[in-house]
């Protein structure tokens, strides 16, 4: 008997399985705060982008689609989506500039 071969893409590379995106639905209060962060004209650009990633994710969009629509790198989308799912709104999105320390 022959050993089963792994499926290949047309270019001859093995197909990699992709872990599902982490999902956490924001509460109504968090959603309102995210909307203000995402679309407020006086907010920092990076804060707006983080909030938009979480709002897109709450709508059930894939990481790839979010990256395409926001112009961010796929890894950046994964990072902020996972942080929000693990830590919640305040700890995930409100960090000190240039560090990963949480703003208190």
Backbone as a chain_set.jsonl record, in Angstrom:
{"seq": "XXXXXXXXXXXXXXXXXXXXXXXXXXXXXXXXXXXXXXXXXXXXXXXXXXXXXXXXXXXXXXXXXXXXXXXXXXXXXXXXXXXXXXXXXXXXXXXXXXXXXXXX", "coords": {"N": [[0.825, -1.192, 0.0], [0.355, 2.239, -0.63], [1.573, 5.142, 1.018], [-0.471, 7.716, 2.338], [-0.64, 10.815, 0.708], [0.06, 14.236, 1.47], [-2.226, 16.913, 0.843], [-1.655, 19.105, -1.922], [-1.064, 22.453, -2.954], [-1.598, 24.194, -6.056], [0.89, 25.166, -6.709], [2.575, 23.403, -5.615], [3.044, 23.358, -2.867], [2.574, 22.258, 0.517], [-0.67, 22.182, 2.035], [-1.532, 24.286, 4.621], [-3.034, 24.097, 7.788], [-5.31, 26.419, 9.194], [-5.704, 28.13, 12.16], [-8.783, 28.823, 13.791], [-10.099, 32.157, 14.033], [-9.934, 33.993, 17.055], [-12.773, 34.709, 18.923], [-14.63, 37.211, 20.52], [-17.36, 38.713, 21.671], [-18.029, 42.123, 21.967], [-19.449, 43.9, 24.737], [-22.538, 45.831, 24.819], [-21.879, 48.394, 25.872], [-19.083, 48.412, 25.558], [-18.986, 48.236, 22.789], [-20.057, 50.725, 22.007], [-18.072, 52.415, 23.031], [-15.903, 51.518, 21.514], [-16.756, 52.301, 18.955], [-16.665, 55.093, 19.241], [-13.918, 55.357, 19.608], [-12.961, 54.325, 17.18], [-13.972, 55.984, 15.193], [-13.687, 58.571, 15.988], [-12.577, 61.848, 15.394], [-10.403, 63.003, 16.709], [-8.843, 61.075, 17.854], [-5.887, 59.044, 18.25], [-4.222, 57.657, 15.396], [-3.358, 54.942, 15.527], [-4.906, 53.957, 17.649], [-7.45, 54.239, 16.573], [-7.279, 52.373, 14.491], [-6.914, 49.938, 15.891], [-9.345, 49.764, 17.275], [-11.093, 49.586, 15.099], [-10.367, 47.09, 14.065], [-11.294, 45.368, 16.09], [-14.043, 45.943, 16.0], [-14.696, 45.101, 13.371], [-14.111, 42.393, 13.682], [-16.074, 41.696, 15.524], [-18.231, 41.716, 13.904], [-17.981, 39.36, 12.666], [-16.101, 38.99, 10.672], [-13.354, 37.667, 8.757], [-9.846, 37.365, 9.618], [-8.185, 37.869, 7.425], [-9.868, 39.316, 5.714], [-10.374, 41.573, 7.304], [-7.775, 42.627, 7.446], [-7.367, 43.267, 4.752], [-9.39, 45.218, 4.342], [-8.741, 47.239, 6.161], [-6.146, 47.848, 5.596], [-4.071, 46.971, 7.106], [-1.396, 44.803, 8.234], [-1.707, 41.248, 8.178], [-0.734, 39.905, 10.455], [-0.802, 41.943, 12.347], [-3.535, 42.379, 12.61], [-4.295, 39.889, 13.664], [-2.921, 40.013, 16.129], [-4.177, 42.187, 17.555], [-6.817, 41.378, 17.594], [-6.665, 38.977, 19.035], [-5.616, 39.951, 21.453], [-7.726, 41.546, 22.402], [-9.674, 39.546, 22.754], [-8.469, 38.043, 24.764], [-7.837, 39.858, 26.853], [-9.715, 41.903, 27.081], [-11.333, 45.133, 26.609], [-10.085, 47.532, 27.83], [-7.477, 46.737, 28.766], [-6.422, 45.618, 26.448], [-6.461, 47.514, 24.301], [-5.714, 50.048, 25.186], [-2.769, 51.022, 25.561], [0.429, 52.174, 26.711], [2.216, 54.573, 24.742], [4.538, 53.177, 22.504], [5.2, 51.067, 24.157], [4.258, 47.99, 25.761], [2.983, 48.279, 28.067], [0.208, 48.545, 30.204], [-2.003, 51.232, 30.294], [-2.936, 52.96, 33.163]], "CA": [[0.0, 0.0, 0.0], [1.058, 3.52, -0.667], [1.268, 6.072, 2.104], [-1.297, 8.85, 1.911], [0.11, 12.048, 0.494], [-0.58, 15.472, 1.924], [-2.717, 17.685, -0.3], [-0.753, 20.156, -2.392], [-1.602, 23.551, -3.731], [-1.164, 24.12, -7.449], [2.31, 25.484, -6.848], [3.337, 22.312, -5.053], [3.302, 23.509, -1.442], [1.554, 21.597, 1.33], [-1.712, 23.038, 2.571], [-1.407, 24.462, 6.06], [-4.315, 24.364, 8.444], [-5.353, 27.737, 9.814], [-6.489, 28.133, 13.389], [-9.883, 29.785, 13.699], [-9.875, 33.43, 14.715], [-10.543, 34.068, 18.375], [-13.932, 35.597, 18.898], [-15.22, 37.679, 21.772], [-18.284, 39.792, 21.329], [-18.01, 43.217, 22.946], [-20.728, 44.255, 25.359], [-23.05, 47.064, 24.197], [-21.104, 49.553, 26.329], [-17.779, 48.342, 24.892], [-19.2, 48.529, 21.369], [-20.183, 52.182, 21.872], [-16.747, 53.002, 23.253], [-15.098, 51.174, 20.338], [-17.185, 53.157, 17.842], [-16.104, 56.43, 19.47], [-12.473, 55.264, 19.361], [-12.689, 54.013, 15.778], [-14.402, 57.022, 14.258], [-13.477, 59.898, 16.559], [-11.558, 62.538, 14.603], [-9.256, 63.451, 17.495], [-8.126, 59.931, 18.402], [-4.662, 58.65, 17.55], [-4.445, 56.733, 14.283], [-3.206, 53.538, 15.932], [-6.056, 53.595, 18.474], [-8.573, 54.074, 15.649], [-7.122, 51.116, 13.757], [-7.151, 48.834, 16.827], [-10.785, 49.695, 17.519], [-11.732, 49.106, 13.88], [-10.12, 45.647, 13.981], [-12.204, 44.691, 17.024], [-15.411, 46.094, 15.489], [-14.832, 44.194, 12.228], [-14.13, 41.028, 14.211], [-17.372, 41.497, 16.162], [-19.19, 41.472, 12.817], [-17.745, 38.013, 12.159], [-15.222, 38.998, 9.506], [-12.104, 36.922, 8.908], [-8.641, 38.185, 9.786], [-7.713, 38.275, 6.103], [-10.751, 40.373, 5.216], [-10.12, 42.764, 8.108], [-6.487, 43.162, 7.0], [-7.571, 43.853, 3.429], [-10.235, 46.411, 4.422], [-8.117, 48.299, 6.959], [-4.806, 48.124, 5.093], [-3.09, 46.509, 8.084], [-0.801, 43.491, 7.998], [-2.485, 40.169, 8.774], [-0.234, 39.642, 11.81], [-1.283, 43.022, 13.209], [-4.943, 42.084, 12.871], [-4.326, 38.76, 14.604], [-2.45, 40.471, 17.436], [-5.166, 42.997, 18.274], [-8.017, 40.564, 17.805], [-6.368, 38.049, 20.126], [-5.484, 40.714, 22.699], [-9.057, 41.914, 22.88], [-10.33, 38.329, 23.22], [-7.834, 37.568, 25.993], [-7.702, 40.846, 27.926], [-10.807, 42.859, 27.148], [-11.146, 46.43, 25.956], [-9.139, 48.461, 28.438], [-6.115, 46.2, 28.79], [-5.942, 45.28, 25.107], [-6.316, 48.61, 23.347], [-5.171, 51.275, 25.765], [-1.415, 50.798, 26.051], [1.311, 53.357, 26.64], [2.885, 54.677, 23.449], [5.866, 52.573, 22.366], [5.409, 49.955, 25.07], [3.083, 47.158, 25.913], [2.483, 48.5, 29.414], [-1.177, 48.975, 30.212], [-2.236, 52.553, 30.861], [-3.842, 52.84, 34.309]], "C": [[0.858, 1.239, 0.0], [0.632, 4.364, 0.524], [0.462, 7.243, 1.545], [-0.436, 10.095, 1.787], [-0.681, 13.227, 1.049], [-1.085, 16.231, 0.709], [-1.756, 18.819, -0.651], [-1.543, 21.253, -3.085], [-1.085, 23.416, -5.151], [0.314, 24.403, -7.626], [3.193, 24.446, -6.161], [3.672, 22.43, -3.583], [2.224, 22.796, -0.631], [0.557, 22.619, 1.88], [-1.562, 23.093, 4.089], [-2.78, 24.711, 6.663], [-4.22, 25.697, 9.168], [-6.225, 27.656, 11.05], [-7.618, 29.148, 13.251], [-9.573, 31.041, 14.498], [-10.59, 33.41, 16.059], [-11.673, 35.083, 18.338], [-14.357, 35.951, 20.317], [-16.1, 38.851, 21.395], [-18.204, 40.88, 22.386], [-19.4, 43.451, 23.519], [-21.249, 45.506, 24.657], [-22.276, 48.318, 24.617], [-19.725, 49.583, 25.668], [-17.909, 48.702, 23.418], [-19.322, 50.039, 21.134], [-18.831, 52.874, 22.044], [-15.829, 52.729, 22.065], [-15.469, 52.047, 19.146], [-16.632, 54.57, 18.001], [-14.602, 56.434, 19.201], [-12.173, 55.132, 17.872], [-12.988, 55.177, 14.848], [-14.289, 58.432, 14.815], [-12.347, 60.614, 15.837], [-10.311, 62.949, 15.389], [-8.463, 62.31, 18.121], [-6.872, 59.641, 17.582], [-4.993, 57.62, 16.47], [-4.375, 55.275, 14.741], [-4.356, 53.08, 16.808], [-7.287, 53.389, 17.592], [-8.484, 52.733, 14.932], [-7.383, 49.908, 14.649], [-8.645, 48.649, 17.056], [-11.521, 49.176, 16.284], [-11.544, 47.605, 13.707], [-11.117, 44.903, 14.869], [-13.645, 44.791, 16.53], [-15.654, 45.187, 14.28], [-14.925, 42.746, 12.705], [-15.483, 40.714, 14.857], [-18.468, 41.247, 15.123], [-18.973, 40.109, 12.173], [-16.841, 37.939, 10.949], [-13.929, 38.236, 9.801], [-10.939, 37.887, 9.079], [-8.146, 38.714, 8.445], [-8.569, 39.409, 5.543], [-10.532, 41.682, 5.98], [-8.82, 43.432, 7.658], [-6.635, 43.868, 5.664], [-8.336, 45.182, 3.529], [-9.588, 47.563, 5.195], [-6.738, 48.685, 6.445], [-3.715, 47.725, 6.074], [-2.524, 45.163, 7.664], [-1.633, 42.444, 8.734], [-2.04, 39.869, 10.205], [-0.694, 40.708, 12.8], [-2.74, 42.786, 13.581], [-5.06, 40.948, 13.878], [-3.961, 39.195, 16.01], [-3.549, 41.193, 18.192], [-6.452, 42.244, 18.51], [-7.81, 39.607, 18.984], [-6.235, 38.769, 21.462], [-6.833, 41.101, 23.265], [-9.771, 40.693, 23.437], [-9.771, 37.87, 24.564], [-7.947, 38.56, 27.151], [-8.879, 41.795, 28.086], [-10.402, 44.212, 26.596], [-10.029, 47.264, 26.557], [-7.71, 47.955, 28.358], [-5.568, 45.986, 27.384], [-5.624, 46.508, 24.263], [-5.633, 49.847, 23.905], [-3.808, 51.006, 26.386], [-0.619, 52.088, 25.933], [1.989, 53.394, 25.284], [4.274, 54.042, 23.478], [6.15, 51.419, 23.294], [4.175, 49.087, 25.08], [2.526, 47.28, 27.331], [1.061, 49.047, 29.351], [-1.287, 50.317, 30.908], [-3.253, 52.425, 31.991], [-4.468, 54.173, 34.627]], "O": [[1.95, 1.266, 0.567], [-0.512, 4.306, 0.975], [0.69, 7.695, 0.423], [0.389, 10.388, 2.653], [-1.912, 13.216, 1.09], [-0.451, 16.204, -0.346], [-1.128, 19.41, 0.227], [-2.564, 20.997, -3.722], [-0.209, 22.591, -5.41], [0.929, 23.934, -8.584], [4.415, 24.59, -6.127], [4.507, 21.674, -3.086], [1.072, 22.739, -1.06], [0.907, 23.767, 2.151], [-1.478, 22.059, 4.752], [-3.589, 25.451, 6.103], [-3.165, 26.054, 9.693], [-7.354, 27.169, 10.993], [-7.43, 30.212, 12.661], [-8.875, 30.994, 15.511], [-11.696, 32.885, 16.187], [-11.533, 36.174, 17.786], [-14.43, 35.091, 21.195], [-15.628, 39.856, 20.865], [-18.302, 40.592, 23.579], [-20.406, 43.22, 22.847], [-20.486, 46.182, 23.968], [-22.046, 49.206, 23.796], [-19.249, 50.645, 25.265], [-17.051, 49.388, 22.862], [-18.759, 50.568, 20.175], [-18.491, 53.795, 21.302], [-15.064, 53.602, 21.655], [-14.591, 52.486, 18.403], [-16.185, 55.18, 17.03], [-14.069, 57.389, 18.636], [-11.24, 55.755, 17.363], [-12.326, 55.337, 13.822], [-14.745, 59.386, 14.185], [-11.265, 60.049, 15.68], [-9.269, 63.214, 14.791], [-7.502, 62.559, 18.849], [-6.8, 59.947, 16.392], [-5.919, 56.821, 16.614], [-5.233, 54.468, 14.384], [-4.756, 51.919, 16.725], [-8.077, 52.475, 17.829], [-9.487, 52.036, 14.78], [-8.012, 48.946, 14.208], [-9.152, 47.528, 17.036], [-12.473, 48.407, 16.412], [-12.457, 46.916, 13.253], [-11.716, 43.917, 14.439], [-14.395, 43.82, 16.63], [-16.714, 44.569, 14.18], [-15.728, 41.968, 12.189], [-15.978, 39.593, 14.747], [-19.498, 40.644, 15.425], [-19.691, 39.737, 11.245], [-16.817, 36.918, 10.262], [-13.476, 38.171, 10.943], [-11.029, 39.064, 8.733], [-7.737, 39.871, 8.341], [-8.041, 40.358, 4.962], [-10.506, 42.76, 5.387], [-8.765, 44.652, 7.504], [-6.084, 44.952, 5.468], [-7.971, 46.158, 2.875], [-9.859, 48.73, 4.913], [-6.212, 49.735, 6.816], [-2.556, 48.099, 5.895], [-3.109, 44.467, 6.834], [-2.198, 42.724, 9.791], [-2.874, 39.608, 11.071], [-0.946, 40.404, 13.966], [-3.131, 42.971, 14.733], [-5.833, 41.033, 14.832], [-4.612, 38.796, 16.976], [-3.832, 40.859, 19.343], [-7.113, 42.451, 19.528], [-8.693, 39.455, 19.828], [-6.687, 38.262, 22.489], [-7.06, 40.997, 24.471], [-10.411, 40.782, 24.484], [-10.513, 37.366, 25.407], [-8.132, 38.155, 28.298], [-9.021, 42.427, 29.133], [-9.264, 44.407, 26.168], [-9.11, 47.662, 25.842], [-6.821, 48.685, 27.92], [-4.37, 46.156, 27.155], [-4.604, 46.528, 23.574], [-5.032, 50.613, 23.152], [-3.701, 50.789, 27.593], [-0.958, 52.976, 25.151], [2.308, 52.343, 24.729], [5.082, 54.331, 24.36], [7.234, 50.837, 23.235], [3.161, 49.424, 24.468], [1.692, 46.475, 27.744], [0.758, 49.915, 28.532], [-0.728, 50.514, 31.986], [-4.32, 51.842, 31.798], [-5.262, 54.275, 35.562]]}, "num_chains": 1, "name": "protein.A"}
